[in-house]
C-alpha cells in the first residue's frame, strides 16, 4: 500500500471516528487497532512527513 493510500485511509478513518481498521489488499487481510484518535493522528502526521521528505528530491541537469 502506498503512502498516499495509507494517508487517504487514515484521513477517512479519523473522520468516521472508529479506532479499529480492517483492510484487504492483494488478498492480504490486515487489522490495526489504534489506542486513541491521537495515536491515529500521530501516525497520519508521520506519513505526511515521510511523503514530504520524498517529494523534496530535485533533479538538476547541466
MMTF fields as JSON, N, C-alpha, C and O atoms, coordinates in Angstrom:
{
  "mmtfVersion": "1.0.0",
  "mmtfProducer": "UNKNOWN",
  "numBonds": 247,
  "numAtoms": 248,
  "numGroups": 62,
  "numChains": 1,
  "numModels": 1,
  "chainsPerModel": [1],
  "groupsPerChain": [62],
  "chainIdList": ["A"],
  "bondAtomList": [4, 2, 8, 6, 12, 10, 16, 14, 20, 18, 24, 22, 28, 26, 32, 30, 36, 34, 40, 38, 44, 42, 48, 46, 52, 50, 56, 54, 60, 58, 64, 62, 68, 66, 72, 70, 76, 74, 80, 78, 84, 82, 88, 86, 92, 90, 96, 94, 100, 98, 104, 102, 108, 106, 112, 110, 116, 114, 120, 118, 124, 122, 128, 126, 132, 130, 136, 134, 140, 138, 144, 142, 148, 146, 152, 150, 156, 154, 160, 158, 164, 162, 168, 166, 172, 170, 176, 174, 180, 178, 184, 182, 188, 186, 192, 190, 196, 194, 200, 198, 204, 202, 208, 206, 212, 210, 216, 214, 220, 218, 224, 222, 228, 226, 232, 230, 236, 234, 240, 238, 244, 242],
  "bondOrderList": [1, 1, 1, 1, 1, 1, 1, 1, 1, 1, 1, 1, 1, 1, 1, 1, 1, 1, 1, 1, 1, 1, 1, 1, 1, 1, 1, 1, 1, 1, 1, 1, 1, 1, 1, 1, 1, 1, 1, 1, 1, 1, 1, 1, 1, 1, 1, 1, 1, 1, 1, 1, 1, 1, 1, 1, 1, 1, 1, 1, 1],
  "groupList": [{"groupName": "UNK", "atomNameList": ["N", "CA", "C", "O"], "elementList": ["N", "C", "C", "O"], "formalChargeList": [0, 0, 0, 0], "bondAtomList": [1, 0, 2, 1, 3, 2], "bondOrderList": [1, 1, 2], "singleLetterCode": "X", "chemCompType": "L-PEPTIDE LINKING"}],
  "groupTypeList": [0, 0, 0, 0, 0, 0, 0, 0, 0, 0, 0, 0, 0, 0, 0, 0, 0, 0, 0, 0, 0, 0, 0, 0, 0, 0, 0, 0, 0, 0, 0, 0, 0, 0, 0, 0, 0, 0, 0, 0, 0, 0, 0, 0, 0, 0, 0, 0, 0, 0, 0, 0, 0, 0, 0, 0, 0, 0, 0, 0, 0, 0],
  "groupIdList": [1, 2, 3, 4, 5, 6, 7, 8, 9, 10, 11, 12, 13, 14, 15, 16, 17, 18, 19, 20, 21, 22, 23, 24, 25, 26, 27, 28, 29, 30, 31, 32, 33, 34, 35, 36, 37, 38, 39, 40, 41, 42, 43, 44, 45, 46, 47, 48, 49, 50, 51, 52, 53, 54, 55, 56, 57, 58, 59, 60, 61, 62],
  "secStructList": [7, 7, 2, 2, 2, 2, 2, 2, 2, 2, 2, 2, 2, 2, 2, 2, 6, 7, 1, 3, 3, 3, 3, 3, 3, 6, 6, 3, 3, 3, 3, 3, 3, 7, 1, 7, 2, 2, 2, 2, 2, 2, 2, 2, 2, 2, 2, 2, 2, 2, 2, 2, 2, 2, 2, 6, 7, 7, 7, 7, 7, 7],
  "xCoordList": [0.851, 0.0, 0.905, 1.829, 0.635, 1.46, 1.194, 0.197, 2.104, 1.928, 0.649, -0.088, 0.379, -0.852, -2.087, -3.039, -2.073, -3.205, -3.364, -4.479, -2.233, -2.286, -2.809, -3.599, -2.36, -2.823, -4.321, -5.051, -4.777, -6.209, -7.035, -8.098, -6.535, -7.252, -7.346, -8.414, -6.233, -6.253, -7.134, -7.827, -7.112, -7.985, -9.455, -10.269, -9.783, -11.167, -11.549, -12.65, -10.63, -10.878, -11.064, -11.99, -10.191, -10.301, -11.638, -12.249, -12.083, -13.355, -14.549, -15.596, -14.397, -15.509, -15.537, -16.567, -14.397, -14.37, -14.203, -14.467, -13.771, -13.55, -12.083, -11.223, -11.794, -10.402, -9.845, -8.646, -10.694, -10.239, -10.457, -11.538, -9.412, -9.452, -9.105, -8.129, -9.907, -9.622, -9.556, -10.5, -8.427, -8.264, -7.859, -7.369, -8.075, -7.637, -7.051, -7.697, -5.814, -5.126, -4.367, -3.557, -4.622, -3.975, -4.123, -3.176, -5.289, -5.578, -5.039, -5.19, -4.42, -3.874, -4.767, -4.996, -5.269, -6.141, -5.285, -4.474, -5.474, -4.707, -5.657, -6.633, -5.359, -6.147, -5.25, -4.132, -5.732, -4.995, -5.978, -7.057, -5.591, -6.434, -5.593, -4.539, -6.069, -5.357, -5.915, -7.113, -5.03, -5.455, -6.315, -7.161, -6.084, -6.829, -6.82, -6.078, -7.643, -7.648, -6.323, -5.846, -5.725, -4.417, -3.349, -2.491, -3.404, -2.438, -2.583, -1.591, -3.821, -4.06, -3.548, -2.947, -3.782, -3.335, -1.806, -1.244, -1.14, 0.325, 0.837, 1.801, 0.196, 0.579, 0.371, 1.221, -0.741, -1.032, 0.015, 0.495, 0.367, 1.387, 2.733, 3.431, 3.099, 4.358, 4.35, 5.339, 3.232, 3.13, 3.231, 3.893, 2.578, 2.646, 4.063, 4.503, 4.776, 6.161, 7.052, 7.935, 6.815, 7.562, 7.338, 8.28, 6.096, 5.759, 6.423, 6.933, 6.42, 7.023, 8.525, 9.077, 9.192, 10.635, 10.919, 11.89, 10.092, 10.29, 10.06, 10.731, 9.12, 8.776, 9.747, 9.641, 10.688, 11.661, 12.854, 13.721, 12.918, 14.039, 14.038, 13.011, 15.179, 15.294, 16.31, 17.332, 16.016, 16.954, 17.486, 16.723, 18.789, 19.417, 20.254, 21.06, 20.055, 20.836, 21.649, 21.187, 22.85, 23.724, 24.033, 24.758],
  "yCoordList": [-1.163, 0.0, 1.237, 1.34, 2.145, 3.348, 4.311, 4.192, 5.256, 6.271, 7.055, 7.355, 7.393, 8.132, 7.344, 7.911, 6.03, 5.178, 5.15, 5.23, 5.035, 5.0, 6.311, 6.32, 7.418, 8.734, 8.874, 9.301, 8.519, 8.62, 7.748, 8.155, 6.55, 5.635, 6.193, 6.168, 6.691, 7.248, 8.49, 8.681, 9.333, 10.512, 10.098, 10.707, 9.071, 8.581, 7.987, 8.216, 7.226, 6.614, 7.686, 7.606, 8.682, 9.761, 10.481, 10.84, 10.687, 11.403, 10.562, 11.106, 9.233, 8.371, 8.106, 7.703, 8.334, 8.182, 6.765, 6.512, 5.826, 4.454, 4.253, 4.996, 3.239, 3.011, 1.68, 1.428, 0.831, -0.459, -0.485, -0.162, -0.875, -0.844, -2.222, -2.844, -2.686, -3.93, -3.608, -3.059, -3.955, -3.707, -4.99, -5.935, -5.0, -6.131, -5.584, -4.822, -5.982, -5.525, -6.697, -7.327, -6.983, -8.079, -9.403, -10.186, -9.643, -10.896, -10.992, -12.029, -9.936, -9.943, -9.097, -7.916, -9.717, -9.029, -8.481, -9.2, -7.208, -6.549, -5.904, -5.259, -6.087, -5.468, -4.551, -4.924, -3.373, -2.442, -1.813, -1.364, -1.788, -1.135, -0.076, -0.37, 1.141, 2.261, 2.5, 2.347, 2.879, 3.104, 4.347, 4.439, 5.305, 6.556, 7.292, 6.939, 8.301, 9.142, 9.886, 10.148, 10.226, 10.894, 10.0, 10.479, 8.701, 7.764, 7.719, 7.677, 7.728, 7.746, 9.036, 9.021, 10.147, 11.439, 11.495, 12.022, 10.952, 10.916, 10.078, 10.46, 8.945, 8.09, 8.842, 8.793, 9.525, 10.304, 11.395, 11.604, 12.083, 13.132, 12.567, 13.191, 11.384, 10.748, 10.396, 10.609, 9.861, 9.503, 10.742, 10.716, 11.819, 13.052, 13.62, 14.159, 13.501, 13.971, 13.126, 13.653, 11.813, 10.918, 11.306, 11.386, 11.544, 11.915, 13.233, 13.376, 14.187, 15.495, 15.364, 16.036, 14.504, 14.301, 13.693, 14.069, 12.77, 12.124, 13.078, 12.983, 13.999, 14.894, 16.063, 16.84, 16.198, 17.29, 16.949, 17.798, 15.748, 15.334, 16.165, 16.299, 16.714, 17.557, 16.953, 16.408, 17.059, 16.619, 17.852, 18.731, 17.913, 19.057, 18.551, 17.633, 19.15, 18.768, 19.959, 21.1, 19.685, 20.74, 20.486, 21.262],
  "zCoordList": [0.0, 0.0, 0.0, 0.806, -0.888, -0.999, 0.163, 0.876, 0.33, 1.376, 1.132, 2.071, -0.14, -0.455, -0.042, 0.494, -0.292, 0.095, 1.611, 2.127, 2.327, 3.784, 4.354, 5.298, 3.771, 4.227, 4.002, 4.898, 2.816, 2.498, 3.439, 3.906, 3.71, 4.588, 6.009, 6.619, 6.529, 7.894, 7.989, 8.988, 6.96, 6.978, 7.0, 7.694, 6.244, 6.23, 7.587, 8.087, 8.171, 9.479, 10.549, 11.357, 10.555, 11.54, 11.427, 12.433, 10.197, 10.023, 10.461, 10.811, 10.443, 10.847, 12.347, 12.887, 13.03, 14.478, 14.992, 16.168, 14.15, 14.613, 14.953, 14.48, 15.779, 16.167, 15.669, 15.795, 15.108, 14.586, 13.082, 12.59, 12.36, 10.904, 10.354, 10.775, 9.417, 8.721, 7.237, 6.67, 6.608, 5.177, 4.478, 5.098, 3.17, 2.365, 1.078, 0.359, 0.796, -0.397, -0.992, -0.313, -2.231, -2.95, -2.199, -2.119, -1.661, -0.974, 0.451, 1.096, 0.946, 2.299, 3.201, 2.937, 4.268, 5.218, 6.354, 6.939, 6.655, 7.703, 8.693, 8.31, 9.978, 11.043, 11.862, 12.219, 12.154, 13.014, 13.983, 13.596, 15.242, 16.239, 16.938, 17.503, 16.891, 17.499, 18.889, 19.124, 19.816, 21.195, 21.335, 22.224, 20.442, 20.556, 19.218, 18.302, 19.13, 17.931, 17.824, 16.72, 18.966, 18.962, 18.335, 17.595, 18.632, 18.053, 16.532, 15.805, 16.065, 14.611, 13.995, 12.921, 14.669, 14.157, 14.089, 13.13, 15.105, 15.084, 13.911, 13.248, 13.655, 12.52, 11.208, 10.319, 11.09, 9.887, 9.693, 8.578, 10.756, 10.683, 10.229, 9.43, 10.737, 10.335, 8.851, 8.15, 8.38, 6.959, 6.075, 5.038, 6.485, 5.699, 5.682, 4.667, 6.801, 6.862, 5.951, 5.275, 5.938, 5.046, 3.598, 2.809, 3.262, 1.887, 1.508, 0.397, 2.421, 2.148, 1.916, 1.044, 2.691, 2.506, 1.138, 0.482, 0.71, -0.595, -1.745, -2.773, -1.589, -2.693, -2.831, -3.78, -1.905, -1.979, -2.863, -3.072, -3.376, -4.224, -5.497, -6.162, -5.825, -7.021, -7.982, -7.566, -9.248, -10.275, -10.965, -11.365, -11.103, -11.737, -12.914, -12.767, -14.058, -15.247, -15.709, -15.667, -16.143, -16.65, -18.096, -18.718]
}
